[in-house]
Amino acid sequence: MRKRLGIISLFVILFIAFIAIWNYSYQLGLEEAYIPIEASSNVHAIPSESGVFKRSQHALDYEGMPVDGKHQRSLTTYYNNRAYHGAPPSIPHSVDEHQNMGGQSCLKCHENGGFTEKFQAYAPVTPHPELVNCKQCHVEQNTQTLFKTGDYASVVAPETGVNNALLGSPPMIPHQIQLRENCLSCHAGPSAPKEIRVSHPERVNCRQCHVPNNKEMTAVETFKRAGNEE
């Protein structure tokens, strides 16, 4: 009888322990997956991680927007508007020097984009609207012939469709992300170049699948151990 009671008591204890452990695990699962980083002098949030979510509220709007085939931008015009690959885009229209720059002028069109009747084009969306001194980096296009073209270093722009680590894997990010953390500003909406317009803007956590790769890759020869002649 005592042996039977001992076995029953053991099973009861194991069952209670199982319930306690399961409840503890369940409560942990209810906690938030990401713990916010508290601001301090030693810990700072990474801009490249937070900037991608700045336009997330427009993701579903981009998904439902029809494609305007007559006024699409292309990578050709995208690169032609830069002195060299990686340079800030130039200003392709006249600028009234008497008007204020930044938030009082440029951001009226370039903060959220939109179609402009005057230029018959969609205004590109800036990925960094917080930087309001626009002409510090962006200059007007030189329409005069007085100056010669600068001798910039030849940098080949990345090709589309060949930047996948494996066949069928998500393409990698072929450029620096500083000042370009906001992916949807360039890769979604009617102002995005058609070659790089993303098909799934609703998945706003872009870097969950796409990783930066701005280093040139070189072929590696077959590894041979020192002293091995084979």
PEMODA-V978852 format. One record per pair of residues at least 24 apart in sequence whose ideal C-beta (glycine too) atoms are under 6 Angstrom apart, sorted by the first residue. I is the first residue (numbers start at 1). J is the second residue. D is the distance in Angstrom with one decimal. If there is no record, write none. Layout:
BEGIN
I_J_D, I_J_D
END
This chain:
BEGIN
47_181_5.7, 48_177_4.9, 48_181_4.9, 51_181_2.7, 51_182_5.1, 52_181_5.8, 52_183_5.3, 52_206_5.4, 53_204_6.0, 54_182_4.9, 55_182_5.7, 55_184_4.4, 55_185_6.0, 56_204_4.1, 59_201_4.8, 59_202_4.9, 59_204_5.1, 60_202_5.9, 62_188_4.2, 62_189_4.9, 62_201_4.1, 63_201_5.4, 63_202_5.2, 68_190_5.5, 71_121_5.9, 72_194_4.7, 73_193_4.7, 74_193_5.6, 74_194_6.0, 75_193_4.9, 75_195_4.7, 78_193_4.8, 79_157_5.5, 84_152_4.3, 84_155_5.6, 85_155_4.3, 85_157_4.4, 88_137_4.3, 88_138_5.2, 90_139_5.8, 90_141_4.8, 91_138_5.5, 91_140_4.7, 92_141_5.6, 95_140_5.8, 101_134_5.3, 101_135_5.7, 102_132_2.9, 102_134_5.6, 103_132_4.9, 106_134_4.7, 113_189_5.9, 113_191_4.8, 122_190_4.7, 122_191_3.9, 124_191_4.9, 125_185_4.2, 125_191_5.9, 127_180_5.1, 127_182_3.8, 127_185_4.1, 128_179_5.2, 160_195_5.1, 170_209_4.2, 170_210_5.2, 172_211_5.6, 172_213_3.7, 173_210_5.4, 173_212_4.5, 175_214_5.9, 176_214_5.6
END
